[in-house]
Each structure stands twice: as structure tokens, then as C-alpha cells.
Amino acid sequence: MHKAISTSFSSSPCLVSSYNIPVHYVSSATHNRQAKLRVHGWNPLAVANVHFHESPTPSFLSPPPNPNSSIPFPSHLQPAFDASLHLREPVATLLRTLSPTAGRVIVIHDSLMSSVVQDVVSIPNAESYTLHSVSAFAIFLYLWETMGRPFEIEAQIPKHFPLIEGCFTSEFTKFINSQHDYRKFDSGRLYNTCQVMEGPYLDLLAREEMSRKEKQWAFGPFNPVTISDNKKSNHRHKCLKWLDKQGENSVIYVSFGTTTSLTNEQIKELAVGLEQSRQKFIWVLRDADKGDVFAGEERRIELPKGYEERVKGKGIVVRDWAPQLEILGHPSTGGFMSHCGWNSCVESLSMGVPIAAWPMHSDQPNNTVLITKLLKVGLVVKDWARRNELVTSLMVEKDVKKLMASKEGDEIRRRAAELGGAIRRSVAEGGQSRMELDSFITHITR
């Protein structure tokens, strides 16, 4: 019998459990609750087959995000990151509990949780695999830079790409570096991408200088690529019902993820730009998550007076958690204004939806290069070199019109649709991504 443990929740536990492998998900009680509430797109039975384990972590500060921070990285989450390191002992205890009744215990962990799973080396029938939650392109560039550019990069890498300056706080950079030494205990690496999206960069990561001869598998997207939308369901989100009434590819979806806080001034410019574009939109207007999303009150973001009344019929503002996959998979959605977090990129591309890229921090500037310059399935709203400047309402209006109502936008949408089709074929039976997943399952159940 084989068991898999995941210490960070994406949809990878659902993929593994679909092969009738018992999956145990380990995190704090707060983050388990958050994961259960937010997982969507999957058959509820797939989630029900995952065994959640609530492990104690010390109490940590959960301050509100600071939209006026000089670096837009969510530094308010640092106490939660630091507290997560205390999961080492509970994880080791669970591993030792599972080991005697399992042929092999497989630990799949986030790249930032390497120190938490270091005790895997003391258990004879256990092995660990790093799950990378960012793009292969961004990982390659980061490693290539930090390794001192060990070889000349090929023609498929642009000569000018964003450096990591301004992407992270110094505290988080130290946190990343503190995990590197523990990677030597891993047996391989997993990527939420596929050859169709990032073949050249996966090949570069597989080079001996980069891989240390570790095995790697890329069997993304981890999210479902087809959405069954029950239009008669009473639990269907109101924005989906609104989308049903709109024309095909007529709506731009605007969302900047769970770690972005915009200033009041920037929110006003965005609001005016969307209104003046006269394009239909769904705008998810939420503040960034706190370390504990269930503690305290959320910042109430004010829009210009009478705004929601004026845009009624043209746009809808969503202030709660939005079903992003269902929105992107809806035929009325024709574009996505996004921070270019990798999960959002993968979800958008797998649904064939082009991206208006507005990077905020972390890997997002490099993802923007991948999306707009290499894959050519998006356009840039805010260039990283001008990251400290305000995006004006005129800039928002211009880029929304370009993506949604121009020949250039139509061509970008055509390429995105083609890429989406190729991605969906890749995860289908006999496709390359599906064969990678089969290969990984064969390897861990050998």
C-alpha cells in the first residue's frame, strides 16, 4: 500500500487520489479550513478522499496588509510563514505513524517547506518530492541568476528580463534561502506546468547543472480543465448568472489574487478606467488575505460615489470569494486582467483566455514576460520597470479596449484559444501531460 502526504494544498492531492492512492494533507487548522472552503472546480468526492490533518503551530501575528508599502510583496504574511516551520515535528510524527502500514510513504511538499519534511531521510520507506508552485521559466531564471549564470542561455530566453529586485522583501529572501540546504533530501521535483506551455524551460531545468540529476515531472495544469456548470444549482455564484446574459468573449475578468493590496488612489484609477472603456467586466475587489483569513475584519474598499449604480448592466463588482475557474471557463469571458500569479496564469491559459498582465511581486514579473513576449497570449498593462508608478485610468481604458475590442486583441485571443486547446489535449488520455502524471504515479508505486 502506498500513501501520499501533501504539505501544501493545490489540486495535486486530488490528482494523486484519483489513482486510488490514500492522500493525507497536513497543515494548521486555520489553513486546512481555508483550503476546504476555497477548492473549486473538482468533483466534491475527489476532495472528500483527501484526509486532512490539523497540526498545531504557535500563535502568530495576523496584521492587515499595507497597500502603501514600498515593496508590494505581502510582508504581513511573514509571521504565518515563520510559524509554518513549526510543522516539522507533527509531520515527522505522522510519517512515523503511517510508515509501518505502507509499502512507501510519499511526501509532496511546497518548495518553501523543505525544512519541515527533512525527517523523511530517517524513515526507510519514505521519500520526498518538491512541488514548485511557480512557472518553470521563473524558476529557471531565479536559479540561473543565483548560481552565477553557469552557462550561456539559449535564444528562447529574452536578453532583457526582470531581475528579482523589488520582487521580495529581504526577510522573505532569507526565508527562501533557508530552505535550499534541505532540498538535497528530495527524490525529485514536480511542476504545475506542461511541455505545451513551457517545454524549453523545463528542458533547461533538466540540464545537469540545474537538476543535480534529480528526476522531474511536469503534469500540469493541476486545475480541472473542463468545468461542468450546473445552471440550475441554487448555490451558483451571482456573477455566473450575470455572465449567462452576456455575449461570447464580451467580458473581461479583473482579479489580482489573494496577496495583492492596491492603494485607494490606484483602485479609483482602475475603477474609472474600467468604466470609461465601456467594456463589460467582472471585478473582484477584495483586500489581500491576512495570515489568518478568519481573524478580524477586512478593509472595506470604497469606490467612487455612485459607481456600482452607474456601471450596472456593464459591470459587476464582487467583494467576496469568486469562483475563478468557473468564470474563466465561461464562454462569455474573453479576457483576464491579472497580477500574473502562476496559478491564475495556468487557470486562464487552460481555459484559453488571454491575459492583461499587471505584475505586483514575486515571480509575477517573469510570468508576465512568459505570457506576453514568449507565448504571446497577453499584453502588458504595467511594465515592471515602471512598478512604482501609478497606472492611470487612461492606461486601464486603453489596454482593456486593446484586449477586448481591437484586431490586435482578437489575434491574442486566437492564440490563447489555440494554446488552451493544446493544453486540454495534453491532459487528456494519451496526452503528454497525462503521460507525465502516469509516469510519476508508476514511479512512486514501483
C-alpha positions as CSV (number, residue, x, y, z in Angstrom):
1,M,0.0,0.0,0.0
2,H,1.2,3.5,-0.8
3,K,0.4,6.7,0.9
4,A,1.0,10.3,-0.2
5,I,1.3,13.3,2.1
6,S,1.0,16.8,0.8
7,T,2.0,19.7,3.0
8,S,0.7,22.5,0.7
9,F,-2.7,22.4,-1.0
10,S,-3.1,22.9,-4.7
11,S,-5.1,20.5,-6.7
12,S,-2.3,18.0,-6.7
13,P,-3.8,15.9,-3.9
14,C,-6.9,15.4,-6.0
15,L,-4.9,14.3,-9.0
16,V,-3.0,11.7,-6.9
17,S,-6.1,10.5,-5.1
18,S,-7.8,9.8,-8.5
19,Y,-5.4,6.9,-8.8
20,N,-6.9,5.4,-5.6
21,I,-3.8,6.3,-3.5
22,P,-4.6,7.5,0.0
23,V,-3.7,11.2,0.4
24,H,-3.0,13.0,3.7
25,Y,-3.0,16.7,3.7
26,V,-1.1,18.3,6.6
27,S,-1.4,21.9,7.7
28,S,-2.6,24.1,10.5
29,A,-6.3,24.0,11.4
30,T,-6.8,27.5,10.0
31,H,-5.2,26.8,6.7
32,N,-7.0,23.4,6.3
33,R,-10.3,25.2,6.8
34,Q,-9.3,27.8,4.2
35,A,-8.3,25.1,1.7
36,K,-11.6,23.3,2.1
37,L,-13.6,26.4,1.6
38,R,-11.7,27.6,-1.5
39,V,-11.1,24.5,-3.5
40,H,-13.4,24.6,-6.5
41,G,-13.9,23.0,-9.9
42,W,-13.3,19.5,-8.6
43,N,-15.9,16.8,-8.0
44,P,-16.6,17.0,-4.2
45,L,-15.9,13.3,-4.0
46,A,-12.3,14.0,-5.1
47,V,-11.8,16.4,-2.2
48,A,-13.6,14.0,0.2
49,N,-11.0,11.4,-0.5
50,V,-8.2,13.6,0.9
51,H,-7.5,13.1,4.7
52,F,-6.9,16.4,6.4
53,H,-4.6,16.5,9.4
54,E,-4.7,19.6,11.6
55,S,-1.2,20.2,13.1
56,P,-0.5,22.6,15.9
57,T,1.5,25.7,15.2
58,P,2.4,28.5,17.6
59,S,0.1,31.5,17.5
60,F,1.3,34.2,15.1
61,L,0.5,37.8,14.4
62,S,-2.0,38.4,11.6
63,P,-1.7,42.1,10.7
64,P,-3.7,43.6,7.9
65,P,-1.9,44.1,4.5
66,N,-0.3,47.5,3.9
67,P,-1.3,48.8,0.5
68,N,1.2,51.7,0.8
69,S,4.2,49.5,1.4
70,S,7.3,50.5,-0.6
71,I,7.5,46.8,-1.8
72,P,4.1,45.4,-2.7
73,F,5.2,41.9,-1.6
74,P,2.8,40.7,1.2
75,S,5.2,41.1,4.1
76,H,2.3,41.0,6.5
77,L,2.2,37.2,5.9
78,Q,5.8,36.7,7.1
79,P,4.7,35.7,10.7
80,A,2.5,33.0,9.1
81,F,5.4,31.7,7.0
82,D,7.7,31.6,10.1
83,A,5.0,29.8,12.1
84,S,4.7,27.1,9.4
85,L,8.2,25.9,10.1
86,H,7.0,24.5,13.4
87,L,5.1,21.8,11.4
88,R,8.3,19.7,11.3
89,E,7.5,17.7,14.5
90,P,3.9,17.0,13.7
91,V,4.8,16.0,10.1
92,A,7.6,13.7,11.3
93,T,5.2,12.1,13.8
94,L,2.6,11.4,11.1
95,L,5.2,9.9,8.8
96,R,6.3,7.5,11.5
97,T,2.7,6.6,12.2
98,L,2.0,5.8,8.5
99,S,5.3,4.1,7.7
100,P,4.7,0.6,9.3
101,T,1.4,0.0,7.3
102,A,2.6,1.5,4.0
103,G,4.7,0.0,1.3
104,R,6.1,3.5,0.7
105,V,5.3,6.9,2.1
106,I,5.5,9.7,-0.5
107,V,5.8,13.3,0.7
108,I,4.9,16.0,-1.7
109,H,5.8,19.4,-0.3
110,D,5.9,23.1,-1.3
111,S,9.4,24.3,-2.1
112,L,9.2,26.6,0.9
113,M,8.5,23.7,3.3
114,S,11.7,21.7,2.7
115,S,12.9,22.0,6.2
116,V,9.6,20.9,7.6
117,V,9.9,17.5,5.8
118,Q,13.6,16.9,6.5
119,D,12.9,13.9,8.7
120,V,11.9,11.9,5.7
121,V,15.5,10.7,5.4
122,S,15.2,8.9,8.8
123,I,12.3,6.7,7.5
124,P,13.5,3.8,5.3
125,N,10.3,3.6,3.2
126,A,9.7,7.3,2.7
127,E,10.8,9.8,0.0
128,S,10.0,13.4,-0.7
129,Y,9.3,15.5,-3.8
130,T,9.3,19.3,-4.1
131,L,6.2,20.8,-5.6
132,H,7.0,24.1,-7.4
133,S,4.1,26.4,-7.4
134,V,5.6,28.9,-9.9
135,S,6.4,28.7,-13.6
136,A,9.4,26.8,-14.9
137,F,10.5,29.9,-16.7
138,A,10.6,31.9,-13.4
139,I,12.3,29.1,-11.5
140,F,14.9,28.7,-14.2
141,L,15.8,32.4,-14.2
142,Y,15.9,32.6,-10.4
143,L,18.2,29.5,-10.2
144,W,20.4,30.6,-13.1
145,E,20.9,34.0,-11.6
146,T,21.6,32.7,-8.0
147,M,24.0,30.1,-9.4
148,G,26.1,32.8,-11.1
149,R,24.8,32.2,-14.7
150,P,26.6,28.8,-15.0
151,F,26.1,28.6,-18.8
152,E,25.0,30.7,-21.7
153,I,21.3,30.7,-22.1
154,E,19.7,29.8,-25.4
155,A,17.9,32.0,-27.9
156,Q,14.5,31.2,-26.4
157,I,15.3,33.3,-23.3
158,P,15.0,37.1,-23.8
159,K,18.1,39.1,-23.3
160,H,16.3,41.6,-21.0
161,F,14.2,40.0,-18.3
162,P,13.2,41.3,-14.9
163,L,15.7,40.8,-12.1
164,I,14.4,39.9,-8.6
165,E,15.0,43.4,-7.3
166,G,11.7,44.7,-5.8
167,C,10.1,41.2,-6.1
168,F,10.6,40.2,-2.4
169,T,11.3,41.6,0.9
170,S,14.8,40.9,2.4
171,E,13.0,38.8,5.2
172,F,11.3,36.6,2.6
173,T,14.5,36.2,0.6
174,K,16.2,34.9,3.7
175,F,13.3,32.6,4.2
176,I,13.7,31.2,0.7
177,N,17.4,30.7,1.2
178,S,16.9,29.0,4.5
179,Q,15.1,26.1,2.7
180,H,17.7,25.5,0.0
181,D,20.0,23.2,2.0
182,Y,17.2,20.8,2.7
183,R,16.4,20.2,-1.0
184,K,19.2,17.7,-1.1
185,F,16.9,15.2,0.7
186,D,14.4,15.2,-2.2
187,S,14.0,12.5,-4.8
188,G,12.6,14.7,-7.5
189,R,10.6,17.8,-8.5
190,L,7.1,18.4,-9.7
191,Y,5.9,21.3,-11.7
192,N,2.4,22.8,-12.3
193,T,3.1,23.2,-16.0
194,C,3.5,21.1,-19.1
195,Q,5.6,20.9,-22.2
196,V,2.9,22.6,-24.3
197,M,3.3,25.8,-22.1
198,E,6.9,25.6,-21.0
199,G,8.8,22.9,-22.9
200,P,12.1,24.9,-23.5
201,Y,12.3,26.0,-19.8
202,L,11.6,22.5,-18.5
203,D,14.4,21.3,-20.8
204,L,16.8,23.9,-19.3
205,L,15.8,22.9,-15.8
206,A,16.6,19.3,-16.7
207,R,20.2,20.1,-17.6
208,E,22.7,18.5,-15.2
209,E,23.9,21.9,-14.0
210,M,20.4,22.8,-12.8
211,S,18.9,19.5,-11.8
212,R,21.6,17.8,-9.8
213,K,20.4,14.7,-11.6
214,E,17.0,14.8,-9.8
215,K,14.0,13.4,-11.7
216,Q,11.4,15.9,-12.7
217,W,7.8,15.6,-13.8
218,A,5.6,18.3,-15.3
219,F,2.0,17.2,-15.3
220,G,0.1,20.5,-15.0
221,P,-2.3,22.1,-15.2
222,F,-3.3,20.8,-11.7
223,N,-6.7,22.5,-12.0
224,P,-9.6,20.8,-13.9
225,V,-9.5,22.0,-17.5
226,T,-13.2,21.3,-18.1
227,I,-15.9,22.8,-15.9
228,S,-19.4,21.3,-15.5
229,D,-21.6,24.2,-14.8
230,N,-25.0,23.3,-13.3
231,K,-27.1,26.3,-14.2
232,K,-30.0,25.1,-12.1
233,S,-28.0,24.9,-8.9
234,N,-29.2,27.2,-6.1
235,H,-25.6,27.6,-4.9
236,R,-24.3,29.1,-8.1
237,H,-22.5,32.4,-7.7
238,K,-24.4,35.5,-8.8
239,C,-21.6,36.6,-11.2
240,L,-22.1,33.3,-13.2
241,K,-25.8,34.1,-13.6
242,W,-24.8,37.6,-14.8
243,L,-22.3,36.0,-17.3
244,D,-25.0,33.9,-18.7
245,K,-26.7,37.0,-20.1
246,Q,-23.6,38.4,-21.8
247,G,-22.3,37.7,-25.3
248,E,-19.4,35.4,-26.1
249,N,-16.0,36.7,-25.3
250,S,-17.5,40.1,-24.3
251,V,-16.5,40.3,-20.6
252,I,-13.1,41.0,-19.0
253,Y,-12.5,39.4,-15.7
254,V,-10.4,41.6,-13.3
255,S,-8.8,40.0,-10.2
256,F,-5.4,40.4,-8.6
257,G,-5.3,37.3,-6.4
258,T,-5.1,36.8,-2.7
259,T,-1.8,38.6,-1.9
260,T,-2.3,42.0,-3.6
261,S,-3.4,45.2,-1.9
262,L,-3.9,48.2,-4.1
263,T,-3.9,51.8,-2.8
264,N,-7.1,53.8,-2.6
265,E,-5.7,56.0,-5.4
266,Q,-4.9,53.0,-7.6
267,I,-8.3,51.5,-7.0
268,K,-10.0,54.8,-8.1
269,E,-8.0,54.9,-11.3
270,L,-8.8,51.3,-12.1
271,A,-12.5,51.9,-11.4
272,V,-12.6,54.9,-13.7
273,G,-10.6,53.2,-16.4
274,L,-13.0,50.2,-16.5
275,E,-16.0,52.4,-16.6
276,Q,-14.6,54.6,-19.4
277,S,-13.6,51.6,-21.5
278,R,-17.3,50.8,-22.0
279,Q,-16.4,47.1,-22.0
280,K,-18.2,44.6,-19.8
281,F,-16.4,43.4,-16.7
282,I,-16.4,41.4,-13.5
283,W,-14.1,42.9,-11.0
284,V,-13.2,41.0,-7.8
285,L,-12.5,43.8,-5.3
286,R,-11.0,42.3,-2.2
287,D,-8.1,43.1,0.0
288,A,-5.2,40.7,0.3
289,D,-5.6,37.8,2.6
290,K,-4.2,38.1,6.2
291,G,-2.2,35.2,7.7
292,D,-5.4,34.1,9.3
293,V,-8.3,34.9,6.9
294,F,-10.8,34.2,9.6
295,A,-9.5,36.7,12.2
296,G,-10.5,40.3,12.3
297,E,-12.3,42.5,9.8
298,E,-11.4,43.0,6.1
299,R,-10.7,46.5,4.9
300,R,-13.8,47.9,3.2
301,I,-12.7,49.3,-0.1
302,E,-14.6,52.4,-1.2
303,L,-15.4,53.1,-4.9
304,P,-16.3,56.5,-6.4
305,K,-19.7,57.6,-5.3
306,G,-22.5,56.0,-7.3
307,Y,-20.0,53.8,-9.2
308,E,-21.8,50.5,-9.0
309,E,-25.1,52.1,-9.9
310,R,-23.6,53.8,-13.0
311,V,-21.9,50.6,-14.3
312,K,-25.0,48.4,-13.7
313,G,-25.5,46.3,-16.8
314,K,-22.0,46.9,-18.0
315,G,-20.1,45.6,-15.0
316,I,-20.4,43.8,-11.7
317,V,-18.2,44.2,-8.6
318,V,-17.6,41.1,-6.5
319,R,-16.4,41.6,-2.9
320,D,-16.4,38.0,-1.7
321,W,-14.6,34.9,-2.8
322,A,-15.1,34.4,-6.6
323,P,-15.3,31.1,-8.4
324,Q,-12.3,31.9,-10.7
325,L,-12.2,28.7,-12.7
326,E,-15.9,28.8,-13.5
327,I,-15.6,32.5,-14.5
328,L,-12.6,31.8,-16.8
329,G,-14.3,28.7,-18.2
330,H,-17.5,30.6,-19.1
331,P,-17.9,31.3,-22.8
332,S,-18.7,35.0,-22.1
333,T,-15.3,35.6,-20.6
334,G,-12.9,36.9,-23.2
335,G,-10.0,38.3,-21.2
336,F,-8.4,38.4,-17.7
337,M,-6.7,41.4,-16.1
338,S,-4.4,39.6,-13.7
339,H,-1.4,40.0,-11.4
340,C,0.1,37.0,-13.2
341,G,0.4,34.8,-10.2
342,W,1.2,31.4,-11.7
343,N,-2.0,29.6,-10.6
344,S,-4.0,32.3,-12.2
345,C,-1.9,32.1,-15.4
346,V,-2.3,28.4,-15.6
347,E,-6.1,28.5,-15.0
348,S,-6.5,31.3,-17.6
349,L,-4.4,29.6,-20.3
350,S,-6.0,26.2,-19.7
351,M,-9.4,27.8,-20.4
352,G,-8.0,29.6,-23.5
353,V,-8.4,33.1,-22.0
354,P,-5.8,35.8,-22.8
355,I,-4.2,37.9,-20.1
356,A,-3.8,41.7,-19.5
357,A,-0.7,41.4,-17.3
358,W,-0.2,43.7,-14.2
359,P,2.5,42.1,-12.1
360,M,2.8,43.0,-8.4
361,H,5.6,41.0,-6.8
362,S,7.4,37.6,-6.6
363,D,7.5,35.6,-9.8
364,Q,4.8,37.7,-11.5
365,P,7.2,40.0,-13.5
366,N,8.8,37.0,-15.1
367,N,5.5,35.3,-15.7
368,T,4.5,38.5,-17.5
369,V,7.4,38.1,-19.8
370,L,6.5,34.5,-20.5
371,I,2.8,35.3,-21.2
372,T,3.3,38.4,-23.3
373,K,6.7,38.1,-25.1
374,L,7.2,34.3,-25.4
375,L,3.8,32.7,-25.6
376,K,2.2,35.9,-27.0
377,V,-1.1,35.3,-25.3
378,G,-1.4,38.6,-23.4
379,L,-0.5,42.2,-23.2
380,V,1.3,44.3,-20.6
381,V,-0.7,46.8,-18.5
382,K,2.2,47.7,-16.2
383,D,5.8,47.2,-17.1
384,W,7.9,46.0,-14.2
385,A,10.5,48.8,-14.9
386,R,7.7,51.3,-14.0
387,R,6.5,49.4,-11.0
388,N,6.5,52.4,-8.7
389,E,4.3,54.5,-11.0
390,L,0.5,54.8,-10.9
391,V,-1.5,53.1,-13.6
392,T,-3.8,55.8,-14.7
393,S,-7.4,55.4,-15.8
394,L,-6.4,56.3,-19.3
395,M,-3.9,53.4,-19.3
396,V,-6.5,51.0,-18.0
397,E,-9.1,52.2,-20.6
398,K,-6.6,51.8,-23.4
399,D,-5.4,48.3,-22.5
400,V,-8.9,47.0,-21.8
401,K,-10.0,48.3,-25.2
402,K,-6.9,46.8,-26.9
403,L,-7.6,43.3,-25.5
404,M,-11.3,43.3,-25.8
405,A,-12.2,45.4,-28.8
406,S,-9.3,45.5,-31.3
407,K,-7.9,43.4,-34.1
408,E,-4.7,43.0,-32.0
409,G,-6.8,41.7,-29.1
410,D,-8.6,39.3,-31.4
411,E,-5.3,37.9,-32.6
412,I,-4.1,37.5,-29.0
413,R,-7.4,35.8,-28.1
414,R,-7.0,33.4,-31.1
415,R,-3.5,32.4,-29.9
416,A,-4.8,31.9,-26.3
417,A,-7.6,29.7,-27.6
418,E,-5.2,27.6,-29.6
419,L,-2.9,27.2,-26.6
420,G,-5.9,26.4,-24.4
421,G,-6.9,23.6,-26.8
422,A,-3.4,22.2,-26.8
423,I,-3.2,22.2,-23.0
424,R,-6.5,20.4,-22.7
425,R,-5.4,17.8,-25.2
426,S,-2.2,17.4,-23.2
427,V,-4.0,16.4,-20.0
428,A,-6.5,14.1,-21.8
429,E,-5.9,10.3,-22.2
430,G,-2.7,9.8,-24.3
431,G,-1.6,13.4,-24.0
432,Q,1.9,14.4,-22.9
433,S,0.9,15.9,-19.5
434,R,-1.3,12.9,-18.7
435,M,1.6,10.5,-19.6
436,E,3.9,12.5,-17.2
437,L,1.4,12.1,-14.4
438,D,1.1,8.4,-15.2
439,S,4.9,8.2,-15.2
440,F,5.1,9.8,-11.7
441,I,2.4,7.5,-10.3
442,T,4.2,4.5,-11.7
443,H,7.4,5.7,-10.2
444,I,6.0,6.2,-6.6
445,T,4.1,2.9,-6.7
446,R,7.0,0.9,-8.0
